[in-house]
Amino acid sequence: MPAIPQMHPRSKLEKKLVSFREYIDHLATDSPARFALLVFAGTILFFTLLLLIPYTYNGPGSPNFLAALFTATSAVCVTGLTVVEIATFWTPLGHIIIALAVQVGGLGIMTIASILGLAVARHIGLTQRLLIARETKTRLGEVGTLLRAVVITSAVVETLLALALLPTFITQDQSFIEAVGNAIFASIFTFNNAGFTTLSAGISPFVGNWAFCIPVAIGAMIGAIGFPVALNIASAGRKIEKWTLHTRLTLLTYLGIFLVSCFALMILEWNNVGTYGGLSGDGKVLASIFHAASARSAGLSTVNVGNMHESTWFILDILMFIGGGSASTAGGIKVTTFSVLLLAVLAEARGDRDSEIFGKRIPANVTRLAISVTFLGATLVGIATIILLQTTPYSLSQVLFEAISAYATCGLSTGITPFLPGSAQITLIVLMYLGRAGTMTFAAALALRQRRRVIRLPEERPIIG
């Protein structure tokens, strides 16, 4: 009689790994929003620890934990705010770690959560697929396609952008290796709408350089319109009639805001000697185009933002708060949220019962969701602004600008962020995290909470206005 093979008992480590995997599977299936938040927080902590290892920074000693945490949060949240000089404080190894953090963060919180859930649990649960489909405005069967499109689009656009910028860096008295490195870093930071730069002089030397500013502006805009829009346009080909309402609304609103902001920035800063005043006519036009694109979330600036008029700051506040497209590398409340609110106002002004555009009706629950997202964002910015006013000596216009820049994961700054006390830095860290991860998951969680009530209470209209 053949011997029965003995089953070796699992080791304690194997049992713990199995238990952890089962816990992750359960969490990813039953609470995908919470799972995504934990993944995002864990990613930030991971890159914080990487930035604390030797050879990632210059100078004696090591960076304090808060500086590393702030930089990692800003990178993973693709913001660009920093409390240390990126180009000089961090070594090339540190720059690589920051670029990786930006790349991971740019993939999007739902994509990160989905990829990790797929790797650990070996599948993407139905609930999680529903959440991703809601957040990215795709059909349930397209979620896998969207994830592949995210990676492919990122790789293709960043490669093309690096090739477009390489000749400009070569002409800047750099070695070929330095030029290639700077082009790669710039392409990653630009497409992912992260306002970092590894150039010691920043990008101010390129203020009138069309060969640099236009590719950067286009790359930032492509990253900001959103992957669902790019996927829809690619699948539709030349047939514009196959564009979804989301694609049409995103492109129309984004283009409209871009054109209006170009003229506004040009008018306000035309004679400002601290910014556009010393530029030629075409240089002023180029600067306006660049900053109108950058203010949506890229966070790059060829002039000193701190020297801009306060009225210009207010315009930039609005642009940053609106942000870019849904499921994109941009932050803010998103252009579709803004357009839905605008359509609701127009419908109310006309006396229409429904919000309509392009022959389609916007559901009432979508309008309520847009109101919720906007109110939550404004509340977070308001609370953070109050905290910053209490803990710093700076003016309301300055701290409001920094707070909106952090929440909208933009990265533009009036120059006060490196001089903020620890409590204020922590405030911006929390704001960047909630701005990138919290609002998006909050919106998705609300979208899934559809209660059906058998009994509806009597209707009565309160007085408004």
N, C-alpha and C positions, 0 to 999 in steps of 0.2 A: 504494500500500500504506500503510495507516494507521500512523502512528508508534506504537511501543510505549512506553507510559508508563514513565518512569524511576522506580524505587523509591529513595526517599531513605534513605540509611543512618541508623540510629538514632543519636541523640546519646549521649554517655557517660552523661548523666543519665538518659535513658530506659532505657538498658541496666541501670543500677544499680537503677532503680525496678522493672524487670521481675524482676531477680535477687532483689531484696528480697521482692517479692510471691511469687515461687516458693518462697523460703525460708520465709516465713510460712505459705504453703499446706502445705508439707511438714511443718513443725513442728506446725501445728494438726491435721493428719491423723494423723501418726505418734506424736506425743507431746502430746496435749491437756492433760495435767496440767502438764507443764513450760511449755507455752504459756500456760496460765492464770496460773501463777506469774509469768512474765515480764511479762504484761499488767498484773498487779496491781502489780508493782514499778515498771513504767514509769508507771502512773497516779499512784502516790505521788510519784515524782520530778517528774512534770509539775506537780502541784499544789504541790509544794515550791518550784519555780521561780516559779510564779505568786505565791506568798506573799512572794517576795523582791523583787518589782517595787515601784517607788514608789507611793504613795497607798494601799497596802494596810494600812499600820500607822501608829500615832501616835508622836509623839516624835521627837527628833533621831536621826540615824543610821538604820541598817536592822537588822532582826532578824538574829541570827546564824543560820547555816545549820542548826545543830542544833535551834534552837527552831522554825524553819520546817518542818524535816523531821519533828519530833515532832508538830507540829500537823497536818501533811498526812497522816501515817501514822494518827494518831488519827481524822481525819475520814474518810479512805478506808476504814479498817477499822471505821468507825462505832462508835468506842469512847467518846470523850468525855474521856479523860484529857488534861491540858494542863499545860504548864510556864509558861504566861503567862496573864494574865487575858483571856479571849476578848472580853468586852464592852468593855473599855477599851483593850486593846493594839491590837486590829485595828480598822480603819476600816469603814464600811459596805461598801466595795468588798471588803475582806478578809473580811467576814462573808458576802458573796455567794459568794466563792471557796470558803470553807469549806462553805457550804451545798451548792454544786455538788459538792464532793468527797464529802460525805455522801450526796448523792443518787446519785452514780455508784457509790459503795461499797455502798450499800443495794441496788442492783440485783443484787448477788451476783457472786462471782468467775466462776462458770460462765456467767452471762448476759453479763458483760462480755467474756469470752473468745469467746463465741459471736457476739456482735454485731460485734466487731472482725474475727473470722475471716470472717464473712459479708460485711463491707464490703471486706476486702482480697482474699479468695480467691473471693468471689462465691458461696460455698456453705458449708454446714455439713457437714463430712465425716462419714462413717458412724461412724468411731471416736469422733469428738467427740460425735456424737448419742448413742452408747451411753454415754459418760461422763456426759453431762448427764442422760440418762434414769436412770442408776444413782443419781446424786447427788440428783436431785429426786424419785425414786420415781414416775416417770411412764412410760407406754408410749412406745415409740420414735416412733410417729406423732404423739404429743402434744407433742413438744418445741417445735415452732413455736407451738403454742397456748399453751404455758407461757410462752414469752418474751413473747407479746402480753399474757398475763394479768398478768405481772409489771409491765409498764409501765402498763397500764390500772388495775390495782388500786392501785398507788402513787399515780397521779394522782387517782383518785376519793377514796381515803381521806384523802390529804393535803388535798384541797380541802374536804371535809366537816369535817375536824378544824380547819382554819383558820377556817372559818365558825363553828364551835362556840366557838372561843376568842376570836374577835374582840370580842364584847360584854364579856368580862372585861377585856381590855386597854383598851377604850375607857373603862371606869369607873376606870382607874388614872391619871387626870390626864394622859393622853397625847393627842397630836393624832391625827386620824384616820389620817394617813399613817403615823405611828409605830406605831399600833395594828395597822394592816394588815401592816406589815413584821414586827413581832414575832409576829403570828399566823402568818404564812407561815413564818418561821424556826422557830417552835416546832412547827408541824405537820411540817415536814421532819425536824427532829431527833427528834421523838417517834416517828413512824412507822418511821423507820429505826433506832430504838433507839440513837441517838447522844446521849451525855449532855452536850451543849453547850447553852448559853443565851446570848443576846445581851443579856440584862437585866443592868444593872450591879449590882443588888441580888440577882441570882439569882432563884430561885423560892421562897425561904423566906417572902416575904410572903403566898404563897398556901397556906400550910400548912393552914389550916382552910377553904379555899375549895372547896366541892364542885363549883361550876361550872367550875373550872379542873382540879382533881385527877382527877375522874372521866373527863372526855374524854381527858386525857393518859394515864391508866392504860389505858383501853380502846384508844386508838390504839396504844400500845406493845404491848399484848397481841395486837392484830390483826397487827401487823408481825412479832411473835415466833412466831406459830403456824406460819408457813411458807406459801409460795405454793401448793405442791401440795395442802395441806389446803383453802385457800381455793378453789382451782380445783375440787376434788372436791365440796365443799359446794355451790358455785354450779351445777355441772353436774347434781348429784343432786336439787336443789330440795328439796322436802319429803320425799323418799323416803330416809329414814335408812338403810334396808337397802342402799342403793347406796353408802354410805360405805365406803371401803377400810379395810383393817386399819390402814394407816398413819394415816389420819385419826382413826379411833376411838382408837387407842393414843395419839396425840399429844394429843387433846383430853382424854381421861381422865387421863393422867399430868399434863398441864399444870394442869388444874383441881384435881386432888388435891394437888399440890405447892403451888399457890397458896393453897388453904384452910388447909393445915397451917402454911405460913409466915406467913399473916395472924395466926393465933392465937399463934404463937411470938413474933413481933415485938411483939404487943400485950402479952403477959405479961412479956417481958424488959424492955421500955422504958416500961411504964405509969407508973412512979414516978420515972423518970430526969429530974431537973430540967434536964439539959442537952439533952433531946430532947422527950419527950412529956409530961413532968411538969407543965408549965405550960398544957397544952391542956385543953379541956373533954372530956367523955366522948365525944361524937360526933367531936370533933377527933382524939382518940387513935385511934378506929376508922378514920377517914379516912386518917390518917397510916400506919396499919398496912396498909390496902388499897393505898395508893399505893406504899409501899416494897416490898411483896410483889410487886407487878407490875413495879416499876422495877428491882428487883435481878436479875431474870431476864436483863436486858441493856440496859435503857433508860438506866441510869446517872444518873437524875435524883433529887434528894433535896430535900425541903422542910425538913429539919432537918440539923444539923451531924453528919455521919457520924462525925467524929472524936470527938464526945462520947458516942457509943454505948458500951455495955458491950462488953467483949471477947467475951463469950458471944454477943452479937448479931452481932458481926463474923464469928464462926464460922458462924452460921446464914447470913449473907449470903455467906460464902465458898462454902458448899454450893450455894446458889441460883445464884450466878454461874457456878460450875463446871458445873452441869447445863445452864443456859442455856435456850434456846427450842427451836422446832421446826426440822426439817431444811429446807434451802433457804429460810431466812427471813433477816430482818435481824438476828436475834439470834445470839449466839455460844455458847460452851460446847461440851460434848460432845453436846448435844442431848437432849431429853426422851425420844425414842425409844431412844436408846442406853441411857439410864438404865433405861427400862422393860424393855428386852430383858435387861439384866443382872439386874434384879429378878426377872423371870420365870424366868431360869435358876436363881437361888438358890431360888426357891419350888419349882421342879420337882425340884431336887436334894434339898430338905428333905422333899418328899413321896415321893421315890423314883421319880418318873416318868422315863421315858426321854426324853421330848420336852418342850419348853416350849410351852404351849398357852394361847390366849386367844381369846375370841369365836369358838370353833369352828374356829380355825385353828392350824396348827403352825408354829412359828418354825424355819426351817432352821438347822442347826448352823453353817453358814458365816457366817450373820448374827450369831450369838452370838460367834463368834471375832472377827468384824470389830468388834463393839461392845467386846470386851475390848481389842483392839488400839488403838482410838481412845482409850479411857479411859486405858490405860497410857501412850500417847504423850503425852496431855495432862497427866497427873500428872507424868510425867518432865520435860517442859518447865517446868512450874511449879516443880518441885523444884529443878532446876538454876538457874533464874532466882532463886529465893529464896535459894539459897546465895550466888550472886554479889552480890545486894543486901545480904545480911548482912555480907559481907566488905568492901563498898565504902561502906556507910552506917552511921550510928550508931543506927539505929532498931531497934525490937524485932522479934522473930519475927512476932508477930501483925500488926504494921503492914506489914512488907514482904511477908508472905504475902498479905495483903489486896490490896495494890497489884499483886502478880504475878498473882493470879487474876483481878483486874479487867482487867488488860491482856490476858491470854490469852483470857479469855471475852469480850473486847471489850465490857465493860460500861460502865466509866467512873466508877463510884463510887470515892471516895478518902477515906482518913483525913486527907488534907491535906498529905501529905509529898511528893507528886510534884513540885511547883514547886521544892522545896529539894534535890532529888536532884542529885548530881554528874553530870558528863557521861557517865561510864562506866555509871552506873545508868540514865540516860535512854536510852542506846543499848540497854541490856538490855531495857527496856520496849518500845522501838521494834521490836526483833527479835521480842519475845514477841507484840506486837499483830499483826505481819505473819504470823507462823506460826500464831497463834491463829485469824485470819480466813481465811488462804489455805492454810496448810500442812496442817492437820489434815483439812480438807475434801477437798483434792486427794489427800492420802495415803489417806484412806478410799476415795475413788473409784478410785484406782490399784490398791489392794488388791482391790477388788471385781471388777476386770477381770482380775486375775491368777488365773485358775482353771486349774491344771495337772491334766491327766489322766495318772495313772500306771498303767501296766499291772501292775506288781509292787508289792504292799503288804507292808511289813515285818511280822514277827510282833508281836502285841500283848502288852504287859506293863504292869501298873498300878503306878506308884510310890505310896508312902504319902503321903497328903495330910492335913495338920492334925496 
